[in-house]
C-alpha cells in the first residue's frame, strides 16, 4: 500500500497493511539535519523568522518561490522520515498582521510593511494600520507575539477590524493567499507526492496565541455579539481558503491545528465552545465531507469537556495528538475503549520525552501504543504534538522505525 491508501483505510476503521504515521508539523533544526541541508518547514520559530524576513522588501515572485520551497521541504522531509500523512498549510506562508503565525482565520490582512525593530524583533503592518510585533528567541527556537494593536485599541479596534472584514468580497482570495494555495500544485511534480496522504488546512481560530487572548475571553462574557461576529467571519475566511485548497486537486483530507485546551481542560466552557466556536468548525467540516474527505482535528491538552461536541455536532473524523495530560481519561487505553468506535485516534507518543528517551525506550512506547489502539484500524501513530527541533534525529527515526516494525497487520504483540 502507499501511504495515501494506508491512511484512507485506517480512517475508515479498517486494517491496512500497517499502522500509518502522521505529523502536522516539524522543526527546522530536525528537518535540516535529516535532509542534510538547510530546510524550512512550518511551524518552528525559525520558520516564522524566515517568513518575516522574506516579506522585507521582497517581490511577489520571491514570496512565491519561498512558499514553493517550503512545501517541497515539507514533502521531502516527511518522505525521508517515512511519515504517511503530511500537512500543507497555506497560512504558514502568508505573513498576516493579526496573527503572523499563519493561524489567522480571516485572510484579508496580509502585511504591506515590516519594520525591523531589532535583529530579532519586527513590527508587521497591514494596509488598514493593524499591526503586531513578533520577537524571535534563537536559544529556544520560538517566536512570540510580544505586542498587538488590540492591546492598545481594545474593543474599538476589534469593532473596526470586524467592519473591515464585513466589507470584503468573499468570492476571491487576496493574491498572497491565492499564491499560497496555488503553490500546492508544485507537489504533483515530485514522485514522492503519490506516496503520501496530503492534508490541507482549515480551522476556527480564537486568538489564544495572541497577547489579547485575555481580552477576548473577557469579551465573550461582556460583548458576546461582537465575539460571535468575529468568530463567524474567521470561519468564513478559512472556508473560502479551504474551497480553493480543494479545487487544486492536491489534498486528500483536511486538518486543523489550533489549540483550544490546556492540560486541565478547555480554555472556554463547553457552553461557550458550542456557542462561539462549534458553528464555524461545523461549517468547515461540512465542506470537507461534501467533498468526500475526512477532517482530522489537532488540539493539544485535555479535550474531554468538548470532545462530544466536536464529534456529534461538528463532525470531526479523527482526533490528534492525544497529549498525555495526567488525566486517566486522556490515556490511549481509555480513549480507545470509549471513543475508538466513533473517531480515529492519532498520537499519544510523548514528544517532550522523546528528547531524552533512548531509542529503545521510544520503541517500547510505540509498541505499547500499537498494542492498545491499532487492532481493527482507526489508529494513526503520531507524536503528542510535532517532530520538533529538540528531538535528536536518531530518536525521530527510532520512533518511525518502531512503527514500521511493530505496526504490521495483523498486529502480533504479546
C-alpha angles and dihedrals in degrees: 000000000000119000088253092056093042094055094045092053094048093047086056089056094250129122117259124189091281140352109283124233123223136180131179099199145008139193124254091227093059094038092052092052092048095047094040092232139067108291133186117212129163126268114031124104089251090056091053090049090051091049091052094047094050088056093059107099094327127142123241088251091056089050092050091051090050090052093048093049091050092054091047092050090051093051094044094047097047090044092053090047092052096241114157103198113047133178134237113189119185094190090061088067101046118078108223128188097218095051115001092191095081094255099104107127093206115062105198098093107075114161117264094178137027117195115201107224095173139335091288104022130078139175112221115204131184131203092269095054096256112141147172134191121229125197123194121209109200094188091065098022091234134133124205134187099239099179136014137189092237090062086064104033096035119182091350089061093047091052090050090050092050092050090052091050091049090057093057130110107242095191093081140032127237110262094253092056094042089053091050092052097041089052088068086080093069088073091070089067092067124080090221090065098081092051094064139069101233115213119204120200139245132140144146110261126201111187096260091135092050128083093240091063090109091056090048091055091048092050091052085071102033102033108022095158092058092048090049090055092047094051093042092054092046091055090046089053094054091042091062092045090051092051088055091047092053092048091060089069089223105105127078097189142349135248134190121207108185113127116225099168143062127204091278098047147288119335089231131038119267087248093057093041090057092043100047109016109028100062093058093045090050091051090054095045092048088059090049091052093045086062093049094250135127128241120222115196119207114197124156121217134028106334099172096108091061103024096099090051091051091050105036101032105024098032104226113179099201140017125217145213102008093206113208104247106168091255108119089219090062092059117112091240094055094044093049092051095045104032106014093102093050105045141011113257120220127186140355098155102128106239091187092060091041087076092069105018116108117242088253092054090049091052091053092051092050091046091051093049092050091049091052102042115015103077112108094012123263095115132100122187111237140151119257090257118344147319089271126187095259093068112097112236092240090057093047090053091044088057093050095042091051091053091050091047101046100026098073114124130269087048111231109184121138 
